[in-house]
Amino acid sequence: MDEMDEFVFRKPLFGKDVEIVLYDIDEELALEAAEKAYAEGVRLSRIFNFYDDKSELSLLNKERSRQMPDEFMRLLDIAKEFYILTDGRYDVSEKFSSRGRRD
C-alpha cells in the first residue's frame, strides 16, 4: 500500500496548540484550507473563549449584561436543548472544577 503524503499545520488556539492534518492533497491547497479553518477557529475564539478576557463570553461574565452575537444565542439555544435531553446532566451554566469535571 502506498504511503499518503501528510500536510501538518500547527498553531496556538484557545490556549493550546491545534493541529490540522491533511492527507493526499496539494500542499498549496492544503495550506489554504488549513489557514481558512484556523481563521474560523480564531473567529470562534473571539466569541467563546472563556479564558480570553476580551472574548464575548468573558465580557458577558464580567458585565453580567451585554448584547451578544446571534451565533452565541443560537449556541445557547442548542445547549438548552441538550440540557432538556439529558435531564439536566449537560448544563453550561455550571462551572468546571480544576479536574475538568463539574462541581
N, C-alpha and C positions, 0 to 999 in steps of 0.2 A: 504494500500500500504506500502511495506517495505521501510524503510529509507536506502539510499545508503551510504556506507562508503565514507568519504571525505578525501582526502590527499591534504594538502596545503604546498606549497614550496614558501618561500618569501625571496628575496634578493634584494639588490640595483643594478640598472642598468640604464644607461642613466640619472643619476642624480635623479632617483626616485626609490621607491620600486616597484618591479614587483612581481606579484603573479601568480603562476601556480597552478591551482586546478584540480585534477583528481578524478574521482568517480569510485567506484566499481572496484578497481584494487589492486592487491597485493602490500603492502607497499614497499617492496624491489624493485619491478619492477617500481612502481610509482617514487621512489626516483631516480632510474637510468634514467628514461625518463625525469624527471624534470631537473636533472643535465645536461643531454645532450642538452636539449632545452635552458637552461641557458647559457651553454658554447657557443652555437651558437649565442645567444644574445650578449655575451661578444665579440665574434669574429666580429660581425657586428658593434658593438660599436667602435671597434678599427679603423674601416674604416669610418663610417658615423656620428659619434657623433660630432656635431658642437660645443658643449660646452667642449670637451676634447681637450686641447691644443696639445696633442700628436696624435690625430686621423689623418687619411689620409686627411679627409676633412678640418680639421683645418690647417694642414700643407700646403695644396694647397692654402687655402685662405691667408695664411701668405706669402708663397713664390711666389705665382701668377703663377708659372710654376713648374710642377712636374710630374713624371711618375706615373700614377695612376693604381691601380689593375684593371684587366679585369672586375671584378664584378662591380666596380664603374662605368666603362664606359658603361656596359650594362644597369645599372640603369639609367644613364643619357640618353641613347637612349630611354628607356621607358618613362622617363619624357618628352622628346621631343615629343613623340607620343601623350601624354596627353595634351601637350601644343597645338598641332595641333587640336586634337579632341575637345578641349574646346575653340577654337578660342582665345587662349592666356590667358584665365582666370586661368589656372593652370600653373604657371611659377616659377620653382625652382630657377631662378636667382634673383628673388625679395626677399627683406628682410622682415621679420615679424616685426610688431610693438610689443610693450610690451603687448598688449591685445591679441596677438596670431593671429591677422588679418594682412593681407598685407597692407602696407602703400599705 
